[in-house]
Amino acid sequence: MVSRSTGTTTTRVIGIAAIAVLAWVVVSAFFITPADFQQGESVRIMYAHVPAAWIAYLAFITTGITSGISLARRHRTLGFDRVAGASAEVGVLFMGLALITGSLWGRLTWGTFWQWDPRLTTTLFLFVTYVGYLAVRNIDGDPHRRAKRSAILALLAVLEIPLVHFSVVLWRSLHQEASVLNPDGDVRLDDMMLFTLFSGVVGFTLVFVWMVIHRQRLATLRDLQQGVGLDAAIAARRNEGAAIAGGGQ
Amino acid sequence: MDLTPRPTPESPKRKRRFVPAVIAGLAVVAGVVIIGFFLTSSIDYYCNVDEIGVRDGCDDTRRVRVQGTVDEGSLESRGSITTFVMSFNGASLPVDYEGEPGGIFQECIPVVAHGRIVDGVLVATRIEVKHSNEYEAENAERITEAEKSACS
């Protein structure tokens, strides 16, 4: 008997932990962390923008790894493929959030919502690539062939991530260089700002895990439902055949 | 056994194939457009003030994006025109801009100005602020320190 729910004790614990951590992030971001000496209050957007971008990277890397495993396994099951798809869906969501919050932050600090500079352009390109990946995943066909073509696409798409992250170092960009994951290894953040940012990353990671578990279970149920549909079709044809044979006698 | 689906007046499967294929096609088109915008606007987003007329793609006869720090004491408003001088690596460039720059524009901050150079003055149509990657608590001491270091 297959459970109709995608929730388990584990997902409930993860969900509650995510709510608790994100509640702390909201309180800290708005009421505890200081305003920035240069950007003032607008710096508070960072606590959503940076974790969203990092978790989008994490999601796309997860898609790449699980796609690689899915391709490499001799006896292909669809489990890793489903995780790859679920992770890409959540990644697109977080990357969209990073683009929106980044745009708002840009308006407040740079004075513009958008510019075709290296970081912004490569980020948008990454976002569009994964929207395309999800579209390709949803084209009907044999699930194993779908898994194979999606995995190849995912392995190519994941190569864009270093280009996005290091775009501010490789080219001159309006976007500032990284304050935490920079090549010097220096952390250029006030302690409380850094702690709140780290909390945001933990909270968003929990949301990511929670969503991916639910989405991949949903994909499993959908595949099972299609299997049930196939069984029903076979039974219906058998009945039709039996009726024709019976009528002919 | 023939398991070919029975024909129905409106096959939902056809629709299921069509919509993702259209989205995938649109994603490819969007990707090409993005790369097009990126390449036509040059990969390096700006030229520094000291590179104007020196570096390839930084000719003073064409529309340019110039980066430099707003000189202390140079910021003025003349009617609707904002004027200031921006400097980088010892080179300076006066800027005229119609309107008030947005964002966190102020003296001693790096900016990118878009426009054309007319008689040695950059007539800007857009000003963007390029802030640093340092985040510190706002207090009077830190602000003075930051202004000093930015202008020194």
Interface residues (C-beta under 8 A of the other chain):
Chain A: P34 A35 D36 F37 Q38 Q39 G40 S42 V43 M46 R107 L108 T109 W110 G111 T112 Q115 W116 D117 P118 T121 T122 L124 F125 V128 T129 V131 G132 L134 A135 V136 R137 N138 I139 D140 W171 R172 S173 L174 Q176 E177 A178 S179 N182 R188 L189 D190 M192 M193 L230 A233 I234 R237 R238 G241
Chain B: M1 D2 L3 P5 K13 R16 R17 V19 P20 A21 I23 A24 A27 V28 A30 G31 I34 I35 F37 F38 S41 I43 D44 Y45 Y46 Q67 P101 G102 G103 I104 F105 I109 V112 R126 I127 E128 V129 K130 H131 S132 N133 E134 Y135 E136 A137 E138 N139 R142 I143 A146
